[in-house]
């Protein structure tokens, strides 16, 4: 048996896209909008264990289409190893449409006729891959057809031959065994002797068996839970974990006693139940985090129960599973409310530790300007419609200047920059998009008063950028109005799943000292507004940087960081600010605009520059600024070392 394995767990089987109704409390027939998540018991477990710090992988099949690519990309974002996620050229990715009727009723429809994951075959199961893990997880659904049954049994044989533990999630869905009609996907138990007989052939080869009471009923062939568990025990020496919903769980490492209460138990976590879907997958993820780290069974139960509590309190299955940072915070500090989804601290930790990707550095070309370019066009007698074409040139220039480096990004608007925005979206670049009405003070949103309505149509990768002209000593009425706008915007971003970049610029002529910007940031944190990014004028002193860094460290250590703006400064002046910024760990880069495009825009709109000349001018300036930043950053690291 190898001393060290590259993976902790391989999850095998179902992989689907959950199309989840956003309106709770009504019939599925009446749902008007849906959210899209990865789904399927093994896929959820792969995501959950990765979030909890295990090295996880998934063995499954997805279709060669948009939904299959979505699953693969999301797994990668979650840190799940995908080398054995097979793309099936003939079959579609499975879909599940779900709703939340009430706490216990969740209508769902499985779209799984000849789907990709049910085509898993023995050839997909590679011995070296199985041997690379400490454990594999197989689920009951994939024993329901001969082909997938053969693949699962091969995986189990190879696991046993290579000293890999076998975990069975009974995962009993009667509809997937064709025991109910399509409209009864939520049905949890239908007795069937044939299913019981088949499952009992699996049990002897398992080291850990996890199921609800109803799932042990089907595995043991009895609706008396103790009798069912004892029937399973006669066939298997595996550790048995019986999930009991709000009563937590009970574990039997040995003989099953006369009462369920005599098994090994962990603490329960009473929370308000919002949605029970996905609770079992979260539970399994938490249990495996402990079990595969050789924790006492009581701790395994604690992790599992807590993860299940998070899942029942939130929308969705995989998205609801906590991260290890979030779980440990909860176990240490608890929550002031049983409605966990309304715990702002936990919600922020969950959000910040599950964001789409890491951005250790962002060097953004900012051309989200609208009013400034409109004024330029008017000054030169140019048709304002040409601004859109200029922004496409700026995109070409930015790509040339960045030359494929990590951290390339742009700020682009949806008014004049829509074509450039569409061209950049989906290319793995960092994208910020403004929502403020240019020049507004008090702050107003461009396109309407309701920020949630506006950004709901934006791609999830677009970072909502909001510039607010603000001073911490503004008169109270003005300050209060602006703060309410930002509070509403922050809530909208969290509701729609968009990151927020909050740009603070003190009004012209207002007094600014080393404390001004830090006080503005601190006030927003006091209001429970925790932007993902701050975009700030370059602080003029190390003392000002220290105050900003201290506030962020104290209030939100999970903040992505600060980007420095340019304010149309001459390049030499901008470089002086960047030289100081590069020495600050909290500063992750810049988002500079008119310094990069101002001269080119004036020349192009006046007719003095050709397209190629405008692109070259902007690309050269951007390239020079990136090189300066890189040099300053390298020097700062050298000095720090």
C-alpha angles and dihedrals in degrees: 000000000000115000092223129026125199094225135043098201141006116201116204131198139020120052120170144146115254113216098199124196112236097203112077126200100038140083120286086238089065101046110122104189138024140204122220122226138158111261148171123103099263092043092050090050091050090053094043096050091047090053089051093055103264122131100244137179136184129221110198145108129255132183125264092249144080097291092049090051090048091056093048094047093047092049089053091049089052093051097251116148108242106183090116098044096113121208108224111209094199107042136061125239112260118256131201122195112203140178139185112233097166139323094296104023120078116163112209137172122205115215097196107129105145089337124175100256092053088061093068105133139183091266089064091061110085119190097217090052093050090046091054092070135073091221143004126213119214123184131213098241093068092060090061097088129044097241097049091040090058091049093050093048091050090052089051093049092050091047093053092046090054100042094256117146118240119221121191121202100193088209094179114193109168092200090060089055087052092246095127138032122272092259094061099067091133093059107118104189138032116159113234126166094205093056091046092051092049095047090049090061088060099049100076092062096055132099097189127024120190128185147132120262088263091051092052087049090061092042094047098037095234136093089216102092097210091048091048093050091049090051089053091047091055088059101039141031090206122130105262120216116190116195114212104182113229089006091065117225142301126215129207113194090171138006118357111244127216093264130045088221090070095066127094111285140181132205119290126223115218109213136156110270112232100161129356095199113114094014092118093052091050089047092052091048091054094045092050091050088062100033095051090048090053093245120163113273090246089060091046088055091047093053091044096048092047093050090049089051091055092049096051090049097055145056118263134015113253093024091057096057111106127235121239090255090053094044094051091047090053094047090049101041106017119205132280090223135046087219094082094182087063095052100107095199095050091043091053093049089048092050096044095048095048101045117143097261143337120270107190088169136017122188102181131190102215117209102145088119116131111161094043094052092044088054090049092051091050092048091054096039091244124152108257087225087073091068090078091055090049090054090054087054089050089053090053090048094048092051091050093047094048092045095199097306123153114261096038111151145154140206108222133167131223095230108061094359100054095111093048091044092053091048093051098043114100095021097104093253123135107255127193121187126192125234102175122102101246113261095001118154113196089040118259129179122241111242101021146334098273112078093189092058091049100049096038087083094051122099112259092243093062111101110219107235118197123183115201123183099219143153121190088231096054113136111276100250093052093042092050093050093051093045092052090053091052092046090053091047093050091051090048092052092051091047094051097037098246126139117238127223110192115200116199120195120169111228116264112274095020117128114259125189136164090283103045103088093038090054091051091052092046091053092056091049088051086057090052091250108141110175119199090228138020120210110199143168110261108273111238097219143035088241090060090049090050091054092049092047092048093051093050093045092051098041105033118004087173092063111125091227147246129313118199119229127212108220091203090293119166111262094251092052092047091051091054090057093045091051089061093040092054089064092059118090090205091059110087099180141289144293105205127174129163093030085064103036107019099093093041092050093050091049097044097045090049092050094244094114130051122223091261093048093049091050093048092048093052095040092051094050093046092047090050092050092050090049091050091050092048091050093049092046092050091049091049091052091047092052092045091052 
